[in-house]
């Protein structure tokens, strides 16, 4: 074959591009990485009899899904990925499971339900995982539960709050994240406390919500509870991944709210907070309850330099109440990521993998029904505290006299509200302002 | 909306008479052996404007449908639309709050200028190479990334102007290399099906650049600091009623509010536009580019090398997208996928303005910016107003394709 000089250059360029792609792949977070695996230790013993379809020499595969690309919340997804990898490493460092190493198969949901559904299907059918952990966006969690149910694979959701995920009472679906309606109740209690005890003027609240399975029900619940508390509210909706908030910010400004609450995730939450600040209704001008993406301090301050005085809702125990598991995890997480603290969803992601691992160990098999049965009765001491699922097939919601949303639901995730009170502050050391039990300082109520 | 029926009937009037005018007018003109190139669009807008009161005289007198006539008709349609909206929803902020309206218009114009700059690059490439670059959004993304990394990571404290220039150089260089290596064969006849090839190869470049950036920088959003914060100023000093500046915002007459990053981005875009126009209309190379866009063979006969113009046009187009990104990285959080919606919007703009038309791209950018601002600000349902942002562009695209497929300034195909 004769190549012209330009043809040679083209061939070289193509080769270079291929090399670059191949060379970059292991560290990338492309959808192709969803194939990439994180193999861990080499602890290999003979498996127990009765183990599932995975051949004896194979590691036990646990699927992990979270957003690693936009429009999903990459900040949240990367934190969860790091936490889950630590969990897998800890398990393998202690000899693995059933004498076999644990392998975490990581996939990228991109925060999109259709993408989430496809990658979870692949985890089950192609990667043959025995259980699945993860979930950041509720809209993905809602479809994930259907796929897990259809394929009878246990799934532990770490950060998806939508009530319907558990209220449908699928045997395979467990959740260690809080319920959206319960978080909304805490949000409104916080606002009432600001008004009644902290002396803030609070007659009108603007809710900025993303039009997803997380944002819509959360905004509806919050709006209803605010009305019951005698506080007016106006809801503005945006799509996930929205960049330009100029028009909406002007409309919010015209409403003259006493507090703005953001229920937008991903970079949209940063875009909104900073564009509101540019327009003079940011966290330093109007009390603002930022979305919990703000807990990733480095990313938050880089994207929202005028974000001081943001209130942020934080799930999980405050730092002063961390147990040994949480402290061990935190030390490892800090060492690996270089962050000063760990986000609440990182703690939850760590526990999601560990609770599955404990269930497999207690069940002595990777059979799905056995893992589900063990999870129903499990008592796991994790970074979030003591995790149990007290409402289950032997204590149904009807028998327990509770709403179906409590099915397979960790009942006690602590919810606190922290406030950044110094520019560049880390979320772990931010002032806890609510509830009173955990308070480390008084809130700064701006603009009043 | 208090009186939705008023608005509904007005819309129905516009749609019915517009459709009737668009369908019947070309037939009437064709029967009389008259020019029909503007008949469909002209008939549609004239019908939408005054219904039977304008269509009947049009069909009987069959005057020449000039741009002036179409312009007047469009103005009347817009007037009817606004009047019906004001009557239907008198409490809407867009009706009751003048300051809000002017702020929205200002925001629409500011963002429209930047949209226009980005679309200008795309239309420049199309006008010279006849290629729609599907990697345009990625050049926009890279422009922003280079500016961010220059100002925040690599050389903290460096002037944003230098960072913007660097992003121009990088995007120009990538565009240059890509055109020389992958698009040049189209001109030399080496490619059997150049149209399909161009689509595929620019798509490939888009994915490559996007995922390469993600691999190199991660997908975590980043954002540059304000390039040129405003000084704190109030005129008059005690009230700021005329002018009030904070580092992040300027408020004029206590009503019109423009955020600093958008203001400086638009200013940069305007300066670049002026430089581009000077280059295209006052330099030999610029004139050569325009000549190639008008008639490739004729330009070659006069001694212009069309292949060199191809390379220059693609590189400049990429650079214009990069410059838009460099201007906007202080406005939006930036990540490897940030170019996707921007590129989609650019396609709408160049279709609206007319494929290959530089003034059309700029005007199209302004129109899309204004429509987005008006839609977001005026749609009564607050839960949907901003969610419809991508739809506004699609509505414009559909209308243009229906009424004037060549766009506002496009050449007849």
Interface residues (C-beta under 8 A of the other chain):
Chain A: X6 X9 X10 X13 X17 X20 X21 X24 X25 X27 X28 X29 X30 X32 X68 X69 X70 X71 X74 X75 X78 X209 X211 X234 X235 X236 X237 X238 X239 X241 X242 X243 X244 X245 X246 X247 X248 X250 X251 X253 X254 X266 X267 X270 X271 X274 X275 X277 X278 X279 X280 X299 X302 X303 X305 X306
Chain B: X93 X97 X100 X103 X104 X107 X111 X152 X177 X180 X181 X182 X184 X185 X208 X211 X212 X214 X215 X216 X218 X219 X220 X221 X222 X223 X225 X246 X248 X249 X251 X257 X259 X260 X261 X262 X331 X332 X333 X335 X336 X337 X338 X341 X372 X373 X375 X376 X377 X382 X383 X384 X385 X386 X387 X389 X390
